[in-house]
Amino acid sequence: MKTIQIDSEVYAEIEGRVRGFHQTPNDVLRHELGLKKASGISSEVGGSKGSALREFLQSSDYKLVGTADERYLRLVSWLIHQHPEVEIKLEGFRTRQRILFSSERKQIEQTSLNATVKAVPDSKLHAMMTLSNQQKRRIMRLVLLLAGYDTDVIEAAVEPFQDTGIKRARLALDLGKYR
């Protein structure tokens, strides 16, 4: 495979032409140029990229991490280390009004009441941590899509962020005070 330099406007146009979760920028360009789908060449989302992530997910460095928050931060850190462009894409990344990733802690804190913010290891970024595991799964799916992974690998990566029921249990206990 060859690497080419393209500007942000061209990249945005290619991104806008992606159809489905499995299509890569290479697939879009092949379609636009009237070329048949390449055979025998692993696409950007397959091959070593997916296997490197699967290897990380099975490593003791990741599996032995205790909490969902720590795994979330460790996975984001690994992605940034493997794909430096992800750090740029995550700067200021938001859902609705909440900024989820920023190099400036205060930016995140200002978008959410009582926000817990932690530094992403080995990165200039900070991450919003006042999130349910369901929200972490949704955000991590988006981050992995930004990095170009396919849905099979993405689902394997978000599987550890299972709902614990703690939030619901706490709510039930809190409501019990008012009876």
N, C-alpha and C positions, 0 to 999 in steps of 0.2 A: 504494500500500500504506500502511496505517496501522501505527503502533507502539503497543503496549499494555504496561503494566507488570504483571508477574505475580511472585508470590513464588517462592522456591526450591522449596517443596513442590509447587506447581502445575506448575512447570517439570519437576520430577522425574517427576511423574505423566504428563505429556505425553511425556517421553522414554521412559518405560516402555511407552507404547502404540505407539511407532514400529515399523513392520513393514517391514524391508528397509532397505538403505543409501540408497535414493533418496527416502525419505519425509521430508518436512520437518515441523516443528511445525504449520505451516499446514495441511498435508495431514491430520494427525491431527485437528485441530480441525474441519476440514470434514467428515471422516468421522463424528466423534462428534456433530456437529450435524445430520447427515443431508443435507448439501449435496453437490451433484455437484462433481467435480473442475473447478477453474476452467480455462477455456480462454482463451488469449491473454494470460494474465498469467504472467510468468516467476516460477517458484517461487524460494524462498530460495537454493537451491543452483545455479540456472541463471543466465542473464542476465549482468549486469555483474559479479557476484561471481566467477563462473568465468572470465570473460574478463579480469578484472583479475589474477587469479592467473596465467593463461596468459601475459599480457603481462609480468608480473614474471619468469616462468621464461625468457622469451626476451630479457630485458634484459641488457645488458653487465654491469650491476651484479651479476647473478647468474651468467651464463654464464662470465664470466672469472675467477670464484673458483676457486682451484687445487685444493683438497682436498675430499673428501666431508665432513669435519668442518666446514670453513668454510661449505660450501653448506648443511649441516644447520642451523648456527647462523644463517646469513643468512635461511633460509626461516622458521625459528621467529620470528626478529625481525620479518620482514615480516608474518607472520600476526598477531603481537601488535599491531603498528602498525595493521593493517587491522581487526582484531577484538579490541578491548581485553578483552572477556570471556574470551578464550582464555588470557590471562595469569593470570586468577583460577582458571580451570579447571585450569591446568597446575601451580599451586602444590601441591607435595607429590605430584604425579602419580607413580605407581609401577607396577612390574610385580613381582609376588611380593614379595620383600623389598627390592629396589633402588628407591630414590627417584631418578627421572630428572630432575625439574625442581624447583628450590626457590629461594627468595630467600636462603636461608642455605646457603652452600657446604658447611659442616660437616655439615649434614643428609644431603647426598648422599654425602660422603666416609665417613660412619659406616656406610652401608649396603652398601659394597662395598670389598673389599680392593684397595689400590693404585688407587683410582679416579682418573681424570683428569677434572677438572671445569673448565669454562670458562664465562665470563659470556656470556649471550645479548646481542648488541649492542643498545644503546638500550633496555634492559629491566632490571628489578630481578632477573630470574631468572638462575640458573645452570643448566647442563645437564651431565648425566653424559655423558662422551665416550668412556669405555671400552666401546665398542660396535662390533660388526661392522657392515658396511654393510647386511647382511640385517636386523639389529636396528634400524638407523636407518630402513630402509624400513617395517618393521612399526610402529614408534613414530610415524613421520610420517603413516602411514595413519590411525592413531587420532587424532592431533592434527587432521588435516584433516577427519576425520569430526566431531570436536567442533566445528569451525568451520563445519560445514554444507555441505561440498563434496560433489559427486557422484563416483562411482568413476572416470569418465573423466578428470576433472581430477586426481584423486588419483594415478592411475597415471602421468600425465604428470609430476607433481611428484616422485614417488619414483624415476622411471626413472634419474636421474643417480647414484643410490646403488647402483651395480653392484658385485658381488663382484669383488675384484681378485686373489684367490688368494694374496695375500701371507701371510695367516695360515697357510694350508696349507703354503706354501713354507718359512716360518720353522719350523714344526713339524717338517717333514721334515729340515731342517738341524739342529735341536736333537736329534732322535732319532739322527742320524748320529754325534753325539759319543759316544754310549753303545755303539756297536758295537765 
